[in-house]
C-alpha cells in the first residue's frame, strides 16, 4: 500500500551508490575528451603539407589549422624505385624473306610494319616507292644512275653487279611506312648505333642499311641523273631489320639469310658504310 511517503529500500540505495560511483569515474574521462579530440583530429580542408626531405623516402610535416592547439605529425612517403633499364631485348618481329632479287629494303620494312600489326607485301611497298628503270652509264665523271633517295633505282629483279638494279634509301622507305599505316619514330642518316640500341631496347625495330654479307667495302659515290651525290660502295648495298640487342651483339632479321646474331663491332662498321642510315618504326 502506497501512502504517499517516500521510502528507500536497501536495494534501491545500493543502485544509487553504484550509479554515483560510475559517475565519479566517468567525469575525468569526459573532461579529457576535448583535448584528446584536438590531438588526433586533423581537418582535411585546412591541412598543409611541407616537404622536408627529397629522397627515396620523403618525410613531410602535416600541420593542423584547428582553432585548438595545433598538432604536427611526421609522415613518411616512400617513392617507388624506378624500373631498371633493360640491357638486352629482342622485339617480336616476324621473319620474312625478300620476294625479289633486290627487294631487301621493302622486305625489311615489311617485317618492321608487321610488328605494328600491318601486313603488306614487297610489291605493295614498291608500288608506293616507284622505280626508275633507266640504265646506268659512265661518263668522264664516273657512274651515272638513278637517285635512291627519290625512288627504287633499276629493276627489283635485276643485278647490282650488272648495274641492272640497285635499291632505295631511307626517304622512300619512311614515306612508304607512313603511307601504309605505320608510325615512323626516326628516319635519316647519322642515327648513331647507341641511339638505335636504345630504340630497340624500348621496343622499336629499325630498317638499317649495311653491306651485303657484312663485307668490307670502300665508298665510290656516284652522281645521280638529278645531280645528287649518292653514297655508293659498289654492288653490296643491303638492308636488314634490327630487332634485338644484347651486351655485345645485335639480332638481325636478314631478308636474304634469315635470323642472324652479329657482333656490335661488325654491325657498326658496316652500318657506317651508308652514313648510319636507318628508319626506326614506332
Secondary structure, DSSP 8 states (H G I E B T S, - for coil): ---S-----HHHHHHHHHHHHHHHHHHHHHHHHHHHHHHH---TTT-EEEE---SSEEEEEEE---SSS--EEEEEEE--------S-EE--------SSTT-HHHHHHHHHHHTTT----HHHHHHHH-EE----EEETTEEEE--TTTSEEB-TTS-TTTTSB----HHHHHHHHHHTT--EEEEES---HHHHHHHHHTT--EEEEEEGGG-------EEETTS-EE---STTEEEEEEEEE-SSEEEEEETTTEEEEEEHHHHHHHHGGGTS-EEEE-
